[in-house]
Amino acid sequence: MPLRARRRRHAALTAALALATAALLSAAPPASAADTWTEVGSDRADPLTESQGLTSVEVPVGSPNRYTGIGTIPLGVSSRGWNHVGDPDASSNGYYVEPYQADSGTAKMYRVQAPDGSWSEYVHTLSPGEALNNSWDAISPDGQWMLSGEYGTMTRFLVFPTPGVNASTSPTANLPQVATVNLDHAVRDVQGCDFSGPTTLLCSSDDPAGTLFGITKPLLQVDLSAAPNGTSDVSGHVTALRRLPLRSGCSGTFEAEGIDYDRRDGTLRVIVVSPGFCVLTDSKTYRFRKS
């Protein structure tokens, strides 16, 4: 074979090999991220006071983690129809925010405790097409913006000015939605999200079907195209990292609940409620560390 022909054949084989390698890499599933967050322990979750959500509190120093459940809703709040509390969050300067919903109506509510201990309520009138449920809130690391999510199968998160922290908010005015996080992959039954960095969210999904990511009850990571700024929408790239632990002395349907990332020591916590009678005995807050 002439040298020129051999060179052409070598170049063609090299190109074909490169194309084949690229095709195999694109067709193969990504390297498993199941070990990104490794379980390092667990604590019993009380079904009345620790079954909906949790957050670590940085101010004042030495504060314990705070939990929500049906037993933490004040009578004066539930008597006005706000009978469900979701997964809360706290800003780095000491504002604590709980998300509330009612069985019916056209609004949702965020109950805020300031660093001085005083409480106030911020009501958001639903935007057109917005679901009534109010499962969680997540405050951006700069404290100014708060994300919140709707239950069900969704392709967005909502962005609000953080009530009590952002100077534009007032308990006497409607808390407006100011932007949207548009997700590149649908998510289902997200029960909590928390920022682990300026543009990274970790979320717990109670997805019972497993058709979106191939696993039920996944831990999700959402990488934002930019930090929320309240003036423009951002996109979010969704990745399923692993299945949350589902262990109990009872068989049946587990429920993945709230999530918290503690910036101080890098601990991730997720509540998983056990099925049946075991909701009383072995529901857990699982602890994870990045490996």
Long-range contacts (C-beta under 8 A, 24 or more apart in sequence): 33-239, 33-240, 33-241, 33-242, 34-241, 34-242, 34-243, 35-242, 35-291, 36-241, 36-242, 36-290, 36-291, 37-219, 37-241, 37-242, 37-268, 37-288, 37-289, 37-290, 37-291, 38-288, 38-289, 38-290, 38-291, 39-245, 39-286, 39-287, 39-288, 40-267, 40-287, 40-288, 40-289, 41-286, 41-287, 42-245, 42-284, 42-285, 42-286, 42-287, 43-284, 43-285, 43-287, 44-282, 44-283, 44-284, 44-285, 45-271, 45-272, 45-273, 45-283, 45-284, 45-285, 46-71, 46-283, 47-273, 47-279, 47-280, 47-283, 50-271, 50-283, 50-285, 51-257, 51-271, 51-273, 51-279, 51-283, 52-85, 52-86, 52-87, 52-257, 52-258, 52-271, 53-85, 53-86, 53-87, 53-88, 53-136, 53-191, 53-192, 53-257, 53-258, 53-259, 53-271, 54-87, 54-88, 54-258, 54-259, 54-260, 54-269, 54-271, 54-285, 55-87, 55-88, 55-89, 55-90, 55-96, 55-194, 55-258, 55-260, 56-90, 56-260, 56-261, 56-262, 56-263, 56-264, 56-269, 57-90, 57-94, 57-96, 58-90, 58-92, 58-94, 58-263, 58-264, 59-90, 59-92, 59-93, 59-94, 59-115, 60-94, 60-115, 65-260, 65-269, 66-90, 66-96, 68-98, 68-258, 73-100, 77-111, 81-105, 82-109, 82-111, 84-133, 84-134, 86-134, 86-135, 86-136, 86-137, 86-191, 86-192, 86-258, 87-135, 87-136, 87-137, 87-191, 87-192, 87-193, 87-257, 87-258, 87-259, 88-137, 88-258, 89-136, 89-137, 89-138, 89-139, 89-146, 89-194, 89-260, 90-139, 91-139, 91-143, 91-162, 91-165, 92-141, 92-143, 92-263, 93-143, 93-165, 95-139, 95-143, 95-162, 95-164, 95-165, 97-137, 97-139, 97-146, 97-162, 97-163, 97-164, 98-137, 99-134, 99-135, 99-136, 99-137, 99-148, 100-134, 101-132, 101-133, 101-134, 102-132, 104-132, 105-132, 106-132, 108-132, 108-133, 108-134, 109-134, 110-137, 110-146, 110-160, 110-163, 110-175, 112-163, 112-164, 114-164, 120-163, 120-164, 120-171, 121-171, 122-163, 122-164, 122-169, 122-170, 122-171, 122-175, 123-174, 123-175, 124-160, 124-174, 124-175, 124-176, 124-177, 125-174, 127-177, 130-158, 130-177, 135-190, 135-191, 135-192, 136-190, 136-191, 136-192, 136-193, 136-258, 136-259, 138-192, 138-193, 138-194, 138-195, 138-201, 139-165, 139-195, 140-195, 140-198, 140-227, 140-228, 141-195, 141-197, 141-198, 141-227, 141-263, 142-198, 142-227, 144-230, 145-178, 145-228, 145-229, 145-230, 147-181, 147-193, 147-201, 147-228, 149-190, 149-193, 151-189, 151-190, 152-188, 152-189, 153-186, 153-187, 153-188, 153-189, 153-212, 154-183, 154-186, 154-187, 154-188, 154-190, 155-182, 155-183, 155-185, 155-186, 155-187, 156-180, 156-181, 156-182, 156-183, 157-181, 157-183, 157-193, 157-222, 157-236, 159-228, 159-230, 161-230, 166-230, 178-230, 178-231, 179-228, 179-229, 179-230, 179-231, 179-232, 179-233, 179-234, 180-233, 181-222, 181-224, 181-228, 181-233, 181-234, 181-235, 181-236, 182-233, 182-234, 182-235, 182-236, 183-222, 183-235, 183-236, 183-238, 184-235, 184-236, 184-237, 184-238, 185-212, 185-237, 185-238, 186-212, 187-212, 187-220, 187-238, 188-212, 190-220, 191-255, 191-256, 191-257, 191-258, 191-259, 192-257, 192-258, 192-259, 192-260, 192-270, 193-222, 193-259, 194-259, 194-260, 194-261, 195-261, 196-261, 196-263, 196-268, 198-227, 199-223, 199-224, 199-225, 199-226, 199-227, 200-224, 201-236, 202-259, 202-261, 202-268, 203-259, 204-244, 204-256, 204-257, 204-258, 204-259, 204-270, 204-271, 205-256, 206-255, 206-256, 206-257, 208-253, 212-240, 213-240, 214-240, 215-240, 215-242, 215-243, 216-243, 217-243, 217-244, 217-246, 217-254, 217-256, 217-272, 218-242, 218-243, 218-244, 219-243, 219-244, 219-270, 244-270, 244-272, 244-286, 245-272, 245-284, 245-286, 246-272, 247-282, 247-284, 248-274, 248-275, 248-278, 248-282, 249-274, 249-278, 249-281, 249-282, 250-274, 250-275, 250-276, 250-277, 250-278, 250-282, 251-275, 251-276, 252-276, 266-290
